[in-house]
Amino acid sequence: MVRVGFVLQVRPDRLDEYRAHHEAVWPEMLDALRRHGWGNYSLFLRPNGQLFGYVEVTGTFDDALAGMATEQVNARWQALMAPYFDGTAADTAMEELVEVFHLD
């Protein structure tokens, strides 16, 4: 298991819509994430649109992203989310953070 933190920038004028989509993530999207080793996945959003994500993946983060890239449901979800990130697919714009401390 690998812990991964990442940041993204959501358009500040679209925060309410972005939140609403995440209150009802498609069940088939959740299944695909689990199938590709995504666990303990959380997103945190600041009022200015800065988004921090945390996920624990089996294998590497690159493998987890590559697995999701094979899923049609992910392509549909990324297309739906792209306007919230100025037209960029979030899964290709994630800026992975370096872990500097972990209290085990």
MISE-166141 format. One record per residue: x, y, z of N, C-alpha, C in turn. Coordinates in steps of 0.1 Angstrom, whole numbers, padded with zeros to 4 digits, always signed. Layout:
<mimis>
XYZXYZXYZ;...
</mimis>
This chain:
<mimis>
+0008-0012+0000+0000+0000+0000+0009+0012+0000;+0005+0022-0008+0012+0035-0009+0002+0046-0006;+0007+0055+0003-0001+0067+0006+0002+0078-0004;-0008+0085-0010-0005+0095-0019-0014+0107-0016;-0007+0119-0016-0014+0132-0015-0012+0139-0028;-0022+0147-0031-0021+0155-0044-0030+0167-0042;-0027+0177-0051-0034+0189-0051-0039+0192-0066;-0050+0199-0066-0056+0204-0079-0063+0217-0076;-0066+0224-0086-0073+0237-0084-0087+0236-0091;-0097+0237-0083-0111+0237-0089-0115+0252-0091;-0122+0255-0102-0126+0268-0105-0135+0273-0093;-0131+0284-0087-0138+0289-0075-0153+0292-0078;-0156+0296-0091-0170+0299-0094-0179+0286-0096;-0173+0274-0094-0180+0262-0097-0180+0252-0085;-0176+0258-0073-0174+0249-0061-0187+0242-0057;-0198+0249-0057-0210+0242-0052-0214+0231-0062;-0213+0233-0075-0216+0222-0084-0206+0210-0082;-0194+0213-0080-0183+0203-0079-0187+0194-0066;-0190+0201-0055-0194+0194-0043-0206+0185-0045;-0216+0190-0052-0228+0183-0055-0225+0170-0062;-0217+0171-0072-0213+0158-0080-0207+0148-0070;-0199+0152-0061-0192+0143-0052-0201+0138-0041;-0213+0143-0039-0223+0138-0030-0229+0126-0036;-0228+0124-0049-0235+0113-0056-0226+0107-0067;-0214+0103-0063-0205+0097-0073-0212+0084-0078;-0211+0082-0090-0217+0070-0097-0212+0057-0091;-0221+0048-0087-0217+0035-0082-0207+0028-0090;-0208+0028-0104-0199+0021-0112-0185+0028-0112;-0184+0041-0109-0171+0048-0107-0165+0043-0094;-0173+0042-0084-0167+0037-0071-0162+0023-0073;-0170+0015-0080-0165+0001-0082-0152+0001-0090;-0151+0009-0100-0138+0009-0108-0126+0014-0099;-0129+0024-0091-0118+0028-0082-0113+0017-0073;-0122+0010-0067-0119-0001-0058-0112-0012-0066;-0117-0015-0078-0111-0026-0086-0096-0023-0090;-0093-0010-0090-0079-0006-0094-0071-0002-0082;-0075-0007-0070-0067-0005-0058-0068+0008-0051;-0078+0016-0054-0079+0029-0047-0087+0026-0034;-0082+0030-0022-0088+0029-0010-0086+0041-0001;-0094+0042+0009-0093+0054+0018-0091+0067+0011;-0099+0069+0001-0098+0080-0008-0107+0092-0003;-0100+0103-0001-0107+0115+0004-0103+0127-0004;-0112+0137-0005-0110+0150-0011-0114+0161-0001;-0105+0171-0001-0108+0182+0008-0107+0195+0000;-0116+0204+0002-0117+0216-0007-0117+0229+0001;-0108+0238-0002-0108+0251+0004-0118+0260-0003;-0122+0271+0004-0131+0281-0003-0125+0287-0015;-0112+0288-0017-0106+0293-0029-0105+0283-0040;-0109+0271-0038-0109+0261-0049-0097+0252-0048;-0088+0254-0039-0077+0245-0038-0082+0231-0033;-0079+0221-0040-0084+0207-0036-0072+0199-0032;-0073+0193-0020-0063+0183-0016-0069+0169-0016;-0062+0160-0022-0067+0146-0022-0057+0137-0015;-0063+0127-0009-0055+0116-0002-0061+0103-0006;-0052+0094-0010-0056+0080-0014-0045+0070-0010;-0050+0058-0006-0040+0047-0004-0043+0038-0015;-0032+0034-0023-0033+0025-0034-0025+0013-0032;-0029+0002-0038-0021-0010-0039-0012-0008-0051;+0000-0012-0051+0010-0010-0062+0014+0004-0061;+0016+0010-0073+0020+0024-0074+0009+0033-0078;+0010+0046-0075+0000+0056-0080-0001+0056-0095;+0010+0055-0102+0010+0054-0116+0002+0042-0121;+0003+0031-0115-0004+0019-0118-0019+0021-0116;-0022+0028-0104-0036+0030-0101-0043+0040-0111;-0035+0050-0115-0040+0059-0126-0042+0052-0139;-0032+0044-0142-0032+0037-0155-0044+0027-0156;-0047+0020-0144-0058+0011-0144-0071+0019-0146;-0073+0030-0140-0085+0038-0142-0086+0043-0156;-0075+0046-0163-0075+0051-0176-0081+0040-0186;-0082+0028-0182-0088+0017-0190-0103+0017-0189;-0108+0024-0179-0123+0023-0176-0131+0033-0184;-0141+0029-0191-0150+0038-0198-0157+0048-0188;-0161+0042-0177-0168+0051-0167-0158+0062-0162;-0145+0060-0162-0136+0070-0158-0135+0081-0169;-0136+0077-0181-0135+0087-0192-0148+0096-0191;-0159+0090-0189-0172+0098-0187-0171+0107-0175;-0166+0102-0164-0165+0110-0152-0155+0122-0154;-0143+0119-0160-0133+0129-0163-0139+0140-0172;-0147+0136-0182-0153+0146-0191-0163+0155-0184;-0170+0149-0174-0180+0156-0166-0173+0166-0157;-0161+0162-0152-0154+0170-0142-0145+0181-0149;-0141+0179-0162-0132+0188-0168-0135+0203-0167;-0148+0207-0169-0151+0221-0168-0148+0227-0154;-0147+0219-0144-0143+0224-0131-0128+0226-0129;-0121+0221-0139-0106+0223-0139-0102+0230-0152;-0109+0239-0156-0106+0247-0169-0104+0238-0181;-0112+0227-0182-0111+0219-0193-0101+0207-0193;-0094+0207-0182-0083+0196-0181-0089+0185-0173;-0085+0173-0177-0089+0161-0170-0082+0160-0156;-0089+0159-0146-0083+0160-0132-0073+0149-0130;-0075+0137-0136-0066+0126-0133-0053+0127-0141;-0052+0137-0150-0039+0140-0156-0033+0152-0151;-0040+0160-0143-0035+0173-0138-0031+0172-0123;-0033+0160-0117-0030+0159-0102-0015+0162-0100;-0012+0171-0091+0002+0173-0087+0005+0165-0074;+0012+0154-0076+0015+0146-0065+0024+0153-0055;+0021+0151-0042+0030+0157-0032+0039+0147-0026;+0050+0152-0021+0060+0143-0015+0057+0142+0000;+0056+0130+0005+0053+0127+0019+0066+0130+0027;+0065+0139+0037+0076+0142+0045+0075+0137+0059;+0063+0133+0063+0061+0127+0077+0049+0119+0077;+0049+0108+0085+0038+0099+0087+0039+0094+0101;+0029+0096+0109+0028+0090+0123+0022+0077+0122;+0029+0067+0123+0024+0053+0122+0019+0048+0135;
</mimis>
